[in-house]
Amino acid sequence: MPLKTSSFKFLFIWFFISSCYSPKDISSVNMVSVYREADLIFHPEFVAYNVNDSTLQLFAKINLSEFLYERKSDENFRSVVNIHAEIIESYESTKIIDSTTKEFSFDLTEKQSAKVLSLFIPIKTKGKFLIHCRITDVNKGAEEDYFVNLDRLSKPSAQDFLLITKNNEPYFRNYFSNNDSIQIVYNDSLKKSFFVKFYHRSFPLAYPPFSFDVNDEFDYLADSIFTLDISKGKICFPKEGFYQLQIDTSLKEGLTLFRFSVGFPDITNPRQMIEPLRYLTNKKEFEEIYNHPSPKAIVDNFWLTHGGNEEKSRTLIRKYYGRVREANKYFTSFTEGWRTERGMIYVIFGMPTTIYRGSESESWTYGTPNSSLSLSFFFVKVKNPFTENDFTLNRSPSYESNWFRAVEIWRQGRAYNSFY
């Protein structure tokens, strides 16, 4: 399927969180907690690495302060963390392929604020699966479930590579700043040299949900191609854009890495604050804002005009750009997350009430599910050689009134759906 330039999103590995799950069908469980992190007990990050044809290594980065420390028989205060990981078929079927369990303990004297844990899981089956990971605070008696996508089918899969930071820890994201340097490990130690395709594209913003956008197919002709020897130590990616490492340039599979602006995922300057205003403005108004000689003055004026006073304007700015940052965190790929279709819906409508995930889709509902008063959006996964996080919105003219109502609420000085 050709790529659409408006729906190109990221993350070769991403996690889904829920406090409970059905033994037969995870897709029927509300996973809204993935966006409502304040509801979570733990906030781990995950990386899955295909060590070889029979072994998977799962890394989990945990925050030590989130676990309870109790005095043990040796008079030391210690936390005890149990991780149970099992590879299951899909969101729709929790048939177990393989599993493992490991327990970790930490003294209160640990100096690190975070710790990277590692488990090896035996698996010889080829395919695309889910890793169901349950983290338990043994002292507290609290547990949460997480789900990580696993690709052991593509060759090479993005998870055949392991990214290592300058601190010799796994890299828990696949976007980088101009100051980052990484080491790349591939699971075939004999393979040291890779082709790298570099792309620098300007993609349009997602169109409003009632608009049926027509975009050009993605041009797979790279801006440049060069070779990279991963055995030569740390690597930097100086130019903004995305880089795909491949064994064979005739294939589309590989590892894709992304370089964004300084400070990403935060919005760090007035010029960056202008572009997200496109969702709240018409074409003429936005062009006047965009072309204004003083970005800070025009941004301040926009929010002060619609907020009415400085205090309300500061609140609007905090909430609006807070959503922009969160969208960058959740939906980013080749382009910033707020520019994607899910990012657009998240910025304007806020956090959904209900989220259902399937292997090939994602459903968001605002309000009570199945109610005539609720608003639902349905996203379908797009086959994309650069990312597993590309979803396109099922569009409908029926969204038009909801869209303009939400935009108007913002322009009246109130954050739409600001309950959370």
Secondary structure as the mmCIF struct_conf table of DSSP 4:
data_model
#
loop_
_struct_conf.conf_type_id
_struct_conf.id
_struct_conf.beg_label_comp_id
_struct_conf.beg_label_asym_id
_struct_conf.beg_label_seq_id
_struct_conf.end_label_comp_id
_struct_conf.end_label_asym_id
_struct_conf.end_label_seq_id
HELX_LH_PP_P HELX_LH_PP_P1 PRO A 2 LEU A 3
STRN STRN1 LYS A 4 LYS A 4
TURN_TY1_P TURN_TY1_P1 THR A 5 SER A 6
BEND BEND1 PHE A 12 ILE A 13
STRN STRN2 PHE A 15 SER A 18
BEND BEND2 SER A 19 SER A 19
BEND BEND3 PRO A 23 LYS A 24
HELX_RH_3T_P HELX_RH_3T_P1 ILE A 26 SER A 28
BEND BEND4 VAL A 29 VAL A 29
HELX_RH_3T_P HELX_RH_3T_P2 VAL A 32 VAL A 34
TURN_TY1_P TURN_TY1_P2 TYR A 35 TYR A 35
HELX_RH_3T_P HELX_RH_3T_P3 GLU A 37 ASP A 39
BEND BEND5 ILE A 41 ILE A 41
STRN STRN3 GLU A 45 ASN A 52
TURN_TY1_P TURN_TY1_P3 ASP A 53 SER A 54
STRN STRN4 THR A 55 ASN A 63
HELX_RH_3T_P HELX_RH_3T_P4 LEU A 64 GLU A 66
BEND BEND6 PHE A 67 PHE A 67
STRN STRN5 GLU A 70 ARG A 71
TURN_TY1_P TURN_TY1_P4 SER A 73 ASP A 74
BEND BEND7 GLU A 75 GLU A 75
STRN STRN6 PHE A 77 ILE A 88
BEND BEND8 GLU A 89 GLU A 89
BEND BEND9 TYR A 91 GLU A 92
STRN STRN7 ILE A 96 ASP A 107
TURN_TY1_P TURN_TY1_P5 LEU A 108 THR A 109
BEND BEND10 SER A 113 SER A 113
STRN STRN8 ALA A 114 PRO A 122
BEND BEND11 GLY A 127 GLY A 127
STRN STRN9 LYS A 128 ASP A 137
TURN_TY1_P TURN_TY1_P6 VAL A 138 GLY A 141
STRN STRN10 ALA A 142 ASP A 151
BEND BEND12 LEU A 153 SER A 154
TURN_TY1_P TURN_TY1_P7 LYS A 155 PRO A 156
HELX_RH_3T_P HELX_RH_3T_P5 ALA A 158 ASP A 160
STRN STRN11 PHE A 161 ILE A 164
TURN_TY1_P TURN_TY1_P8 LYS A 166 ASN A 167
BEND BEND13 ASN A 168 GLU A 169
STRN STRN12 PRO A 170 PRO A 170
BEND BEND14 PHE A 172 PHE A 172
BEND BEND15 ASN A 174 ASN A 174
STRN STRN13 TYR A 175 PHE A 176
TURN_TY1_P TURN_TY1_P9 ASN A 178 ASN A 179
STRN STRN14 ILE A 182 ILE A 182
STRN STRN15 GLN A 183 TYR A 186
BEND BEND16 ASN A 187 ASP A 188
TURN_TY1_P TURN_TY1_P10 SER A 189 LEU A 190
STRN STRN16 SER A 193 TYR A 199
HELX_LH_PP_P HELX_LH_PP_P2 PHE A 203 PRO A 208
TURN_TY1_P TURN_TY1_P11 PRO A 209 PHE A 210
BEND BEND17 SER A 211 SER A 211
HELX_LH_PP_P HELX_LH_PP_P3 ASP A 216 ASP A 216
STRN STRN17 GLU A 217 GLU A 217
HELX_LH_PP_P HELX_LH_PP_P4 PHE A 218 PHE A 218
BEND BEND18 ASP A 223 ASP A 223
STRN STRN18 SER A 224 ASP A 229
HELX_RH_3T_P HELX_RH_3T_P6 ILE A 230 LYS A 232
BEND BEND19 GLY A 233 GLY A 233
STRN STRN19 ILE A 235 ILE A 235
BEND BEND20 LYS A 239 GLU A 240
STRN STRN20 GLY A 241 GLN A 246
BEND BEND21 ILE A 247 ILE A 247
TURN_TY1_P TURN_TY1_P12 THR A 249 SER A 250
BEND BEND22 LEU A 251 LEU A 251
BEND BEND23 GLY A 254 GLY A 254
STRN STRN21 LEU A 255 ARG A 259
TURN_TY1_P TURN_TY1_P13 VAL A 262 PRO A 265
BEND BEND24 ASP A 266 ASP A 266
BEND BEND25 ASN A 269 ASN A 269
HELX_RH_AL_P HELX_RH_AL_P1 PRO A 270 ILE A 274
HELX_RH_3T_P HELX_RH_3T_P7 GLU A 275 LEU A 280
BEND BEND26 THR A 281 THR A 281
HELX_RH_AL_P HELX_RH_AL_P2 LYS A 283 TYR A 290
TURN_TY1_P TURN_TY1_P14 ASN A 291 ASN A 291
BEND BEND27 PRO A 293 PRO A 293
HELX_RH_AL_P HELX_RH_AL_P3 PRO A 295 GLY A 307
BEND BEND28 GLY A 308 ASN A 309
HELX_RH_AL_P HELX_RH_AL_P4 GLU A 310 PHE A 331
BEND BEND29 SER A 333 THR A 335
HELX_RH_3T_P HELX_RH_3T_P8 GLY A 337 ARG A 339
BEND BEND30 THR A 340 THR A 340
HELX_RH_AL_P HELX_RH_AL_P5 GLU A 341 PHE A 349
BEND BEND31 MET A 351 MET A 351
BEND BEND32 THR A 353 THR A 353
STRN STRN22 THR A 354 ARG A 357
BEND BEND33 SER A 359 GLU A 360
STRN STRN23 SER A 361 TYR A 366
BEND BEND34 GLY A 367 THR A 368
TURN_TY1_P TURN_TY1_P15 PRO A 369 ASN A 370
TURN_TY1_P TURN_TY1_P16 SER A 372 LEU A 373
STRN STRN24 LEU A 375 LYS A 381
TURN_TY1_P TURN_TY1_P17 PRO A 385 PHE A 386
BEND BEND35 GLU A 388 GLU A 388
STRN STRN25 PHE A 391 LEU A 393
HELX_RH_3T_P HELX_RH_3T_P9 PRO A 397 TYR A 399
HELX_RH_AL_P HELX_RH_AL_P6 GLU A 400 ARG A 411
TURN_TY1_P TURN_TY1_P18 GLN A 412 GLY A 413
TURN_TY1_P TURN_TY1_P19 TYR A 416 ASN A 417
#
